[in-house]
Amino acid sequence: MNTRPDGTPQRWEAITRSARRRVRHRWRRTGADFPWGDPLPSHQAPMEGYLWRFTDTRRGRVLLVACGINHHSRQPWGTVVVAADPLGTVRSTSVDGAWASTQSYQICVPATLRYDAGALHVRLGDDLHINCVLREPRSRPRRTFHGSGIFSLVPGLNHYWHPHLFDAKVRGAARLGDQVWDLSDCHVYAEKSWGRGFPHTWWWGQAHGFDRGEMCVAFAGGLLGRGRLTLPVGGVVVSVGNRMISLVPPAAMVQGGERDGRWTIKARNHRYRVRLVGEGTGSRPSRLPIPLLDPHRFGYSTQHLAGNLQLQVFRDGKLYYAGQSALASLETGSSRTRWPTDLR
């Protein structure tokens, strides 16, 4: 038997590494992560969702790409949704055989979507193509809690949330019907979510387009937990250049949600206080399909792709920033709603 110089058998070392990999894999399949782990590789949870949002502030345009991968007992399947404003475009499909790597940030929905090393490629029919590369990303610092805060360490929850990209240099274009959008002037945001399915009720929002170009904000909340332990949980992340203000439990208190078409969120920790107020401002909301756990069955969310979001940030009791964006995504949804048709 081969040994290391200190006499430790290499075979025992290999067995130990293999055992650690199995424990890690089984733990992540529950939805939970180890502290300061990397949540971007696939957990192989029943539901995993990926989202990229491109905001062209100069032209007043928004492009959203969402991908869901469901790990069903028979075979995994994927959903791809593309929405654009002001075109009013909403296109979607579902495909068997979707795949996401458990080792790196790689996603593939056959003949429809591929993401690898910052390159995103989407094809929905002959008249909708997106091809772009994201470089010099402004990402979440590694040694911070996920967007779900302390709940990212708790196994078996129905939903976990992790905003991870707050801007990057974009090179590429999108063909949307008879229009071609140059994406090189866009700000880009990306997040991942996963778990046993979407919450019974949730609210979400994201915006670039403030008077400070480096400003980005994202928030999410919903009813998380199981049975009588279900509680409203939310999180807010504000990114300003190299500074990230992460207000997630347990280090911060987050309150609010959506009511009567108005999103009101308040969050605070020992140093920062953030207030968000969002409205659709008369824009017509879009219905976006949301994958359920049964293959090719869907609910839907209601989202304003270009709503109005007012942001106030206080630091140490003093106003740090106040501004608004007219290009905010504002969403609400319920897993009890049902999409009327099969997307295939």
Wavefront OBJ file of the C-alpha trace (Angstrom):
o trace
v 0.000 0.000 0.000
v 1.326 3.440 -0.917
v 1.934 5.786 1.969
v 2.737 9.436 2.457
v 6.152 10.355 3.944
v 4.581 10.425 7.428
v 3.277 6.875 6.926
v -0.414 7.737 6.513
v -1.954 5.344 3.978
v -3.084 7.132 0.825
v -6.037 4.761 0.612
v -7.362 5.978 3.989
v -6.941 9.584 2.834
v -8.981 8.840 -0.305
v -11.726 7.151 1.738
v -11.890 10.190 4.032
v -12.204 12.584 1.070
v -14.950 10.447 -0.435
v -16.879 10.366 2.856
v -16.641 14.152 3.161
v -17.987 14.566 -0.387
v -20.950 12.280 0.349
v -21.801 14.142 3.552
v -21.546 17.496 1.775
v -23.714 16.282 -1.121
v -26.442 14.894 1.152
v -26.453 18.011 3.327
v -26.751 20.370 0.337
v -29.615 18.315 -1.112
v -31.651 19.376 1.927
v -31.263 22.967 0.683
v -28.911 24.035 3.468
v -25.315 25.170 3.008
v -22.307 25.107 5.277
v -21.283 28.516 6.667
v -19.724 30.658 3.932
v -20.084 27.893 1.377
v -20.647 28.548 -2.313
v -24.397 28.302 -3.071
v -24.073 28.673 -6.862
v -23.349 25.031 -7.799
v -26.482 22.909 -7.905
v -27.892 21.662 -4.607
v -29.996 19.142 -6.571
v -32.922 20.372 -4.517
v -36.422 19.702 -5.907
v -36.500 23.246 -7.320
v -33.632 25.530 -8.347
v -34.076 28.880 -10.033
v -31.659 31.261 -11.752
v -32.362 34.817 -12.848
v -30.503 37.471 -14.842
v -31.882 40.991 -15.264
v -30.465 43.551 -17.711
v -31.321 47.247 -17.254
v -30.564 49.729 -20.038
v -31.011 53.060 -18.255
v -30.131 55.160 -21.294
v -32.850 53.629 -23.478
v -35.329 52.851 -20.685
v -35.373 49.102 -21.373
v -35.421 45.978 -19.217
v -34.691 42.363 -20.196
v -35.297 39.481 -17.788
v -34.145 35.867 -18.219
v -35.295 33.227 -15.720
v -34.430 29.532 -15.655
v -35.850 26.857 -13.369
v -34.485 23.325 -12.992
v -36.628 20.768 -11.186
v -35.121 17.484 -10.001
v -38.009 15.059 -10.416
v -37.792 11.358 -9.545
v -38.064 10.358 -13.225
v -35.799 12.943 -14.830
v -34.924 16.611 -14.324
v -36.726 19.184 -16.423
v -36.224 22.887 -17.023
v -38.213 26.049 -17.614
v -36.939 29.143 -19.425
v -38.755 32.500 -19.375
v -37.778 35.701 -21.197
v -39.597 38.997 -20.614
v -38.839 42.451 -21.993
v -40.151 45.957 -21.424
v -41.351 48.154 -23.127
v -42.003 45.504 -25.790
v -44.366 43.583 -23.506
v -42.627 40.344 -24.540
v -43.180 37.228 -22.416
v -41.912 33.966 -23.944
v -41.424 30.638 -22.183
v -40.927 26.928 -22.675
v -40.244 23.770 -20.648
v -37.824 21.015 -21.649
v -36.896 17.579 -20.296
v -33.295 16.717 -19.480
v -32.143 19.998 -17.893
v -28.883 19.877 -15.967
v -26.846 21.970 -13.507
v -23.388 21.111 -12.194
v -22.893 20.301 -8.510
v -19.240 21.395 -8.762
v -19.411 24.736 -10.573
v -21.835 27.394 -11.833
v -22.926 25.669 -15.052
v -26.490 25.293 -16.346
v -27.920 23.644 -19.442
v -31.503 23.385 -20.697
v -31.191 21.424 -23.959
v -31.439 23.566 -27.109
v -32.795 26.467 -25.017
v -30.360 27.900 -22.438
v -26.730 27.500 -21.499
v -24.682 29.341 -18.889
v -20.994 28.721 -18.218
v -18.113 30.943 -17.081
v -20.072 34.162 -17.507
v -21.436 33.309 -20.953
v -25.239 33.223 -21.316
v -26.947 31.827 -24.416
v -30.728 31.612 -24.833
v -32.829 30.506 -27.794
v -36.633 30.460 -27.848
v -37.787 29.758 -31.375
v -36.293 31.323 -34.480
v -36.882 34.932 -33.489
v -35.635 35.173 -29.898
v -31.918 34.777 -29.268
v -29.755 36.141 -26.448
v -25.973 35.809 -26.544
v -23.813 37.709 -24.099
v -20.718 37.478 -21.921
v -20.423 38.984 -18.422
v -16.979 40.244 -17.439
v -15.474 42.001 -14.392
v -18.396 41.065 -12.152
v -19.259 43.038 -9.028
v -20.214 40.113 -6.826
v -21.194 39.414 -3.258
v -18.191 38.969 -0.940
v -17.625 35.268 -0.293
v -17.527 35.426 3.518
v -21.041 36.782 4.011
v -24.348 35.104 4.741
v -26.568 34.243 1.798
v -29.632 36.332 1.042
v -31.598 33.992 3.327
v -29.356 34.910 6.257
v -29.142 32.412 9.094
v -31.923 30.390 7.432
v -29.409 29.321 4.762
v -27.994 26.944 7.398
v -31.386 25.361 8.163
v -32.236 22.200 6.161
v -35.602 21.442 4.600
v -37.041 24.917 4.065
v -39.277 25.471 1.077
v -37.220 28.355 -0.308
v -33.737 29.898 -0.126
v -32.600 33.106 -1.854
v -29.137 34.322 -2.851
v -28.465 37.530 -4.845
v -24.865 37.236 -6.011
v -24.159 39.576 -8.972
v -24.808 43.310 -8.746
v -23.217 44.486 -11.985
v -20.762 43.486 -14.687
v -19.532 44.602 -18.071
v -21.794 43.075 -20.702
v -20.810 42.217 -24.251
v -23.524 40.857 -26.534
v -27.003 41.372 -27.947
v -30.569 40.101 -27.798
v -32.830 39.504 -30.790
v -36.434 39.984 -29.703
v -38.674 39.456 -32.716
v -37.850 42.120 -35.276
v -35.718 44.158 -32.830
v -32.081 43.730 -31.848
v -31.043 45.127 -28.474
v -27.391 45.927 -27.840
v -26.726 44.874 -24.237
v -23.337 46.549 -23.863
v -24.780 49.585 -22.021
v -26.778 47.481 -19.568
v -26.377 47.007 -15.859
v -26.854 43.347 -14.945
v -28.084 41.626 -11.798
v -28.233 37.885 -11.055
v -29.538 35.644 -8.285
v -30.200 32.018 -7.445
v -33.047 30.465 -5.430
v -33.727 26.859 -4.451
v -35.626 24.604 -2.097
v -38.710 22.402 -1.930
v -40.728 24.839 -4.043
v -41.886 28.416 -4.088
v -43.355 29.876 -0.874
v -47.131 29.951 -0.456
v -46.861 33.726 -0.865
v -43.863 35.850 -1.814
v -42.779 39.336 -2.869
v -39.634 40.384 -4.696
v -38.009 43.385 -6.305
v -34.794 44.541 -7.955
v -33.582 47.789 -9.464
v -30.742 49.569 -11.142
v -31.422 52.909 -12.819
v -30.796 55.285 -9.911
v -28.978 58.587 -10.343
v -25.858 56.829 -9.044
v -25.020 54.253 -11.685
v -23.279 51.918 -9.228
v -26.405 51.678 -7.040
v -28.232 48.339 -7.059
v -30.921 47.066 -4.708
v -32.704 43.737 -4.371
v -35.220 42.478 -1.843
v -37.249 39.333 -1.322
v -39.619 37.904 1.235
v -42.197 35.231 1.764
v -43.732 32.722 4.112
v -40.951 30.259 4.925
v -40.880 27.187 7.128
v -43.018 24.117 7.645
v -46.464 23.796 9.182
v -46.943 25.849 12.333
v -43.348 27.061 12.083
v -44.111 29.052 8.905
v -43.039 32.663 9.349
v -42.703 35.743 7.137
v -39.009 36.147 6.320
v -37.359 38.824 4.195
v -34.016 40.235 3.152
v -32.648 43.396 1.523
v -29.307 43.898 -0.216
v -28.005 47.285 -1.356
v -24.797 47.437 -3.376
v -22.976 50.753 -3.918
v -19.720 50.295 -5.774
v -17.525 48.071 -3.600
v -19.772 48.511 -0.558
v -22.485 45.929 0.087
v -25.169 46.517 2.706
v -26.722 43.139 3.503
v -29.750 43.272 5.786
v -30.735 39.675 6.446
v -31.695 37.734 9.572
v -30.493 37.361 12.264
v -28.236 40.428 12.078
v -31.053 42.655 10.756
v -34.773 43.127 11.209
v -36.761 43.168 7.956
v -40.468 44.037 7.826
v -43.070 44.674 5.158
v -44.197 43.201 1.869
v -46.704 43.878 -0.900
v -50.243 45.103 -0.344
v -52.730 46.556 -2.827
v -50.085 47.029 -5.506
v -47.604 48.770 -3.222
v -44.327 47.260 -1.999
v -43.167 48.689 1.338
v -40.035 47.259 2.955
v -38.193 48.445 6.064
v -34.905 46.913 7.169
v -32.339 47.842 9.801
v -29.283 46.575 11.633
v -26.923 48.155 14.146
v -25.626 50.668 11.584
v -27.901 50.903 8.543
v -31.582 51.576 8.016
v -33.199 51.094 4.586
v -36.693 51.998 3.402
v -38.115 50.907 0.042
v -41.432 51.921 -1.497
v -42.396 50.481 -4.883
v -45.399 50.971 -7.158
v -46.389 49.831 -10.628
v -47.086 53.509 -11.564
v -49.866 52.539 -13.944
v -47.750 50.089 -15.959
v -49.414 46.875 -17.013
v -48.014 43.906 -15.059
v -46.873 40.733 -16.803
v -47.764 37.185 -15.805
v -44.678 34.975 -15.668
v -44.938 31.158 -15.376
v -43.450 29.621 -12.225
v -42.552 25.902 -12.270
v -44.267 23.666 -9.730
v -42.838 20.345 -8.591
v -44.933 18.174 -10.937
v -43.278 17.962 -14.385
v -44.399 20.712 -16.768
v -46.996 22.141 -14.383
v -46.915 25.828 -13.513
v -48.167 28.588 -11.312
v -47.474 32.202 -12.121
v -46.250 35.434 -10.604
v -47.355 38.974 -11.405
v -44.497 41.353 -12.144
v -44.096 44.976 -13.152
v -40.936 44.938 -15.269
v -40.492 48.725 -15.068
v -42.115 50.022 -11.915
v -41.087 52.887 -9.670
v -38.943 52.232 -6.587
v -37.988 54.857 -4.009
v -34.931 54.090 -1.891
v -33.659 55.681 1.309
v -30.498 54.514 3.092
v -29.432 55.856 6.487
v -26.011 55.177 7.998
v -25.392 55.853 11.687
v -28.653 57.819 11.809
v -27.740 60.153 8.927
v -29.121 60.064 5.388
v -26.580 58.236 3.217
v -28.587 58.078 -0.025
v -32.056 58.914 -1.327
v -33.202 58.343 -4.888
v -35.569 56.483 -7.137
v -35.603 54.236 -10.175
v -38.315 54.054 -12.837
v -36.973 50.708 -14.101
v -37.616 48.425 -11.118
v -38.990 44.895 -11.252
v -41.714 44.461 -8.627
v -43.216 41.007 -8.204
v -45.717 39.165 -6.079
v -46.886 35.591 -6.344
v -48.483 32.551 -4.766
v -47.762 28.880 -5.351
v -51.528 28.263 -5.219
v -52.136 29.966 -8.577
v -52.122 27.823 -11.724
v -50.899 28.569 -15.242
v -53.678 27.618 -17.641
v -51.642 25.707 -20.252
v -48.629 23.438 -20.777
v -45.625 25.424 -22.005
v -44.229 22.755 -24.295
l 1 2 3 4 5 6 7 8 9 10 11 12 13 14 15 16 17 18 19 20 21 22 23 24 25 26 27 28 29 30 31 32 33 34 35 36 37 38 39 40 41 42 43 44 45 46 47 48 49 50 51 52 53 54 55 56 57 58 59 60 61 62 63 64 65 66 67 68 69 70 71 72 73 74 75 76 77 78 79 80 81 82 83 84 85 86 87 88 89 90 91 92 93 94 95 96 97 98 99 100 101 102 103 104 105 106 107 108 109 110 111 112 113 114 115 116 117 118 119 120 121 122 123 124 125 126 127 128 129 130 131 132 133 134 135 136 137 138 139 140 141 142 143 144 145 146 147 148 149 150 151 152 153 154 155 156 157 158 159 160 161 162 163 164 165 166 167 168 169 170 171 172 173 174 175 176 177 178 179 180 181 182 183 184 185 186 187 188 189 190 191 192 193 194 195 196 197 198 199 200 201 202 203 204 205 206 207 208 209 210 211 212 213 214 215 216 217 218 219 220 221 222 223 224 225 226 227 228 229 230 231 232 233 234 235 236 237 238 239 240 241 242 243 244 245 246 247 248 249 250 251 252 253 254 255 256 257 258 259 260 261 262 263 264 265 266 267 268 269 270 271 272 273 274 275 276 277 278 279 280 281 282 283 284 285 286 287 288 289 290 291 292 293 294 295 296 297 298 299 300 301 302 303 304 305 306 307 308 309 310 311 312 313 314 315 316 317 318 319 320 321 322 323 324 325 326 327 328 329 330 331 332 333 334 335 336 337 338 339 340 341 342 343 344
